[in-house]
């Protein structure tokens, strides 16, 4: 008689592995950002040892190294962090409120609107200072965002596909108008070329302090939107049945995007791909809860822009590549890899 041995029963499937942001993750990203900032202070056309950087940070002594760190590299590093945080959070807000993973301030016309308004400020009103750039940039970003939402919305609210198409159309129109202005006037072209490449070099601390109020307001609006964004992902009808006013909260989010993108664009010019790529990385690390996605996006955005600025200083040393150019070179391939490997984009 042959004994039959039955195969062991398979274990019941466990709960799904759902990523969730943690305070430890935020602290880890903050430490990475701090280390990247330290590298930014050390690396450049003239490299400075990290020990020397730390020493002159704690005890400024008027030496060449101290002058370089305090006068040149601290302002651009702080501004790079501020721009990265702003664009990362703006991208997360834009993707959350439109429920479109392809949305970012650049694709939806906000950056093009800010750039066109700055050109008008230079050409028509003779604006040459950053404060003037900031106000024109904010107005242009707001008008472009309102136009895109008006064109791409139906009675049920913004349609994700229509928003991207409307954003592409508005961006193309504003780009054509911008080119028409800068090609007509040589002085405007010279001023615009310096601003439009997307660079954090050559800015002093005044630049950061002038855009900081706009960034602070935008981050505050983003913080108030975090919890409601989770409900808006269920659809406007469900959110309304739970007591929310979808259009009201969406307008708060759009205002936050306008403030953050307008301030970042005014400070260093258009920098693409940050608002598009960063929220995907944040969701990969923290899951889909926007109470975690938004702070993760800010830290990842700051880290990405600082690293892009460092790469720009190294690859063509002793010259530099502007951070906007570096982001264009690395942002596209990185986004393709994210889409292909993780299949995170769905329409």
N, C-alpha and C positions, 0 to 999 in steps of 0.2 A: 504494500500500500504506500503510495507516494504522498508525502505531505506537501501541501500547497501553502506557500508563504505569500500572503497578500501584501501588496505594496502599501507602505504607510500612507495614510490620508494626508493630502496636502494641507498645509496650514491655511487658515482663512486669511484673505488679504487684509493687510493692515490699513490704517487710515492713510489717505493721500498725503504726500509730502508737500505741504504748503509753506512756501517761504514767507517769513515774516520779519520785518525789521526789528532791530533790538537797539537798546541804548549802547550796548557793547559795539555794535556795528558803527554807530554814529561816532563813538569815541575813536574807533580804529581809523575811520576815514579822516577824522579831524587830525589825528597824529600823522597820517600819511600826507595830508595837506601841509601840516607844519614842517615836515621834513622836506617836502618839495619846495616850500618857501625858503627854507634854509639853503637848499641847493641853488635856488634862483639868486640868492644873495652872493653865492660863491662863484658861479659860472658866468663867464662872459668873455669879451675879447681879451680881458686880463683876468685869469682865474685867481681866486684867493682861497687859501686853505680854510677848511671849515673851522679849525681851531681859531684862526685869526678872525674869521667872521664873528664867531661867538664872543671873542674877546672885545672887538670894537663895538659890538652891540651892547655889551654890558658897560664898557668903559671907553666912550669915544675919546680919541686922543689927537684928532686933527691930522693924522697921517694920511698918506695917499689911499691906503686901504679903507680907512674910516670915511674919507670923503666919498669914495666910490660907493660904499655900502649905503651910507646915509643920504647922500645927495642924488644918486642915480638909481640904485637897485631897489631900495626900499619902496620908493614911490611907484615904480612900475610893477613890483611884485604885489603890493597891496591893491593896486588898480586891477591887475590880472585876476586876483582872487575875487574882487567885487564884481567884475564883469562876468566871470565864470559862474559865480553864485546866481547872479541876476538872470543870465540866459538859461541856466539849467532849470531854475524854478519857473521861469516864464514858459519854457518848453513843456514842463510837467503840467502846468495850469492849462496851457493851450490844448494839449492832448487829452487831458481829463474833461475839459468842458465841451470839447467837440466830439469826444469818444472816437477819436481818429488817431491811430498810432503814427500816421504820416504827418501830422500837423506839427508845425513849429513856427515861431515868429517870422522866419524867413520865407517859408512856403506860403504863409497866409498873408503876405504883403505888408506886415508891420514894419520890418526893417526897410523895405523899399519906400514906404511912406515916410519913415524917419529920414532916410537919405535925401529924398526929394525935397522935403521941407527944409533941410539944412542948406541944400543948393539954392533954394529960393531965398533963404535968409542971407546967403553970401551975395547972390547976384542982385537982388532987388534992394535989400536993406543994408548991405555992406557989413554984415555981422562978421566979426573976426575973433571973438572971444568964446570960451567954452560955455559960459552961462547962456549966451545967445544961442549957441548950438543946442544946448539942452532943452531950452523952451521950444525952439522950432522942431527939434526931434520929437519931443513929447506930443506936440500938436499933430505932426505928421503921422506918428504912430497911431494916435487915437482916431484920426480921420480915416486912415487906411483900414484899421480894424473894424470901425463902424461900417465902412463900405462893404467889406468882405462879408461881414455877418448879415448885412441887409440883403446882399445879392444871394448869398448861399442859404438863407433861411426860408422855411415854409411856415404855414400856420402852426405846425407841430413843433417848431423850433428849428435850430440849425441842422442841416443835413450834412453828414460827414463828407460824402463824396462831393456834393455841391460846394462846400466850403473850400476844399482843395482846388477845385476848378476855378472858383471865383478868386481865390488867392493868387493862382497862377495868372489869371487875366489881369487883375489889378496890379500885380508885380510887374508884368510885362509893360503895361501902360505907363506906370510910374518910372520904370527904367528908361523907356523911350523918351519920356519928357525930361528926365534927368540928363540923358545924353544930349538932347537937343539944346539944353541950357548951357552945359559945360563946353560943348563944341563951339558955341556962339561967342563965348567970352573967354579970353586967354587967362585973365586974372582969376576968374571963377574956377577955371579948370585947374590952375596951379593950387589954389586953396583946397579944392575938392580932392585932388589926387593925394595930397598929404593926409587928409582925413579918411578917405574911402578905402585905403588898403587894409584897415583894421590892425592897428598897432597900439601897444601900450608903452612903447619907448618914447622918450622925449617929453613925457608928462611929469609934472611935479605934484607935490601933495595937494596943491590947491585944486587940481582936477578931481581928486578923490573927494575932497570935502564939499565941492560944489554939487556933485551928483549923489552924494550920500543921502540927503533928505528924500530924493525921489526913490532911491533903492529901499530905504527904510519903510516908506509908505507902501511900496510894492510888496515887500516881504510881509508886512503886517496884513495886507489884503490876502496874500497867499495863505497865511496862517489861519485866517478866518474862513477860508474856503476849503481847508483840508478835510474837515469832517463831512461837509455837505457834498463834496465831490464823490464820496463813496456812494451816497444815495443817488446822485445824478447818473451814476453808471448803470443804474437799474432802469433808466428811461424817465422821461419827463412826466408821464402819466403816473407811474408808481411813486416818483418823488413828490408830485403834487398831492397824491392820496395820503402821503405821510406828513403833510402839513408844510412842505417846502414851496417856495415860489421860484420855480426853475429859472425864469428869465431874470428875476432880481439877482439871484446868486450868480447867474452866468455873467451879468453885467459887472458884478463885483470882480469876478475872475478876469474878465477882459480888461477892466481898469488896472488890475494888478499887472497883467501882461504889458499893457501900455506903459506903465510907470517903469517897470524893470527893463523892458527892451529899449524904450526911449532913452533912459539914463545910460545904459550900457553902450548904445549906438552913439550917443552924443559924446561919451568919454573917449572912445577909441575907434569909432567907425564900425561898419558892419562886420560881424564875425559869424560866419555860417557854420552850420552843422552842430553847434553846441546844443541848441535847444531841441534838435532832432534826435541826436544819439544819446544824450545823457539820461533822459527819462527811461529809455529802454534798459540801460545799465542799472539804473536805480530800481526798476521793477524786477530785474533779474536778481538783484541782491536782497531786496526788501519785500517782494510780493506786490500785491495790487492795492494795499491799503494806503490811501493817499496821505494819511497822517504820518506815515513813514516815507512814502515816495518823495514828498516835497522836500523834507530836510536832506534825505539821501541825494536827491537831484542837485541841491545847492552845493553840497560838499564835493560830489563827483564833478560838477561843472567847474568849480574853483580849481580842483586838482588837474582837470584836463587842460584848462587854459594856461595854468602855470607851467605844466609840462610842455605844452606846445610852444610857449615863449622860450623855455630853456632849449628846446630842440632847434628853434629858429636861430639862436645865438651860436650853436655848435656846428651845424651842417655846412655853413659857408663862411666860417671864421676866417679872417677877422671881421667880415661884413655880417649882416644879419638878414634873416627872413622874417617878415612881419607875421604876427600871430594869426592874422586872418588868412594869409597864404598857407601857413603850416596846417591850419585847421581844414582848409580846402583840400590839401594833399592827403591828409590822413583820415579825415572825417568820412569821406565817401567809402573807401575800402573797409574801414571799421564797421560802418553801418551795414554794408553788404555781408560781412562776416556774421554780424549779429542776426540778420534776417535769415541767412542760409543755415546757420547752425542751430539756432533756437526757435526759428519760425515764429517770431514774436509779432510780426505785422499781419494784421487781419483787417479787412475792410468789410 
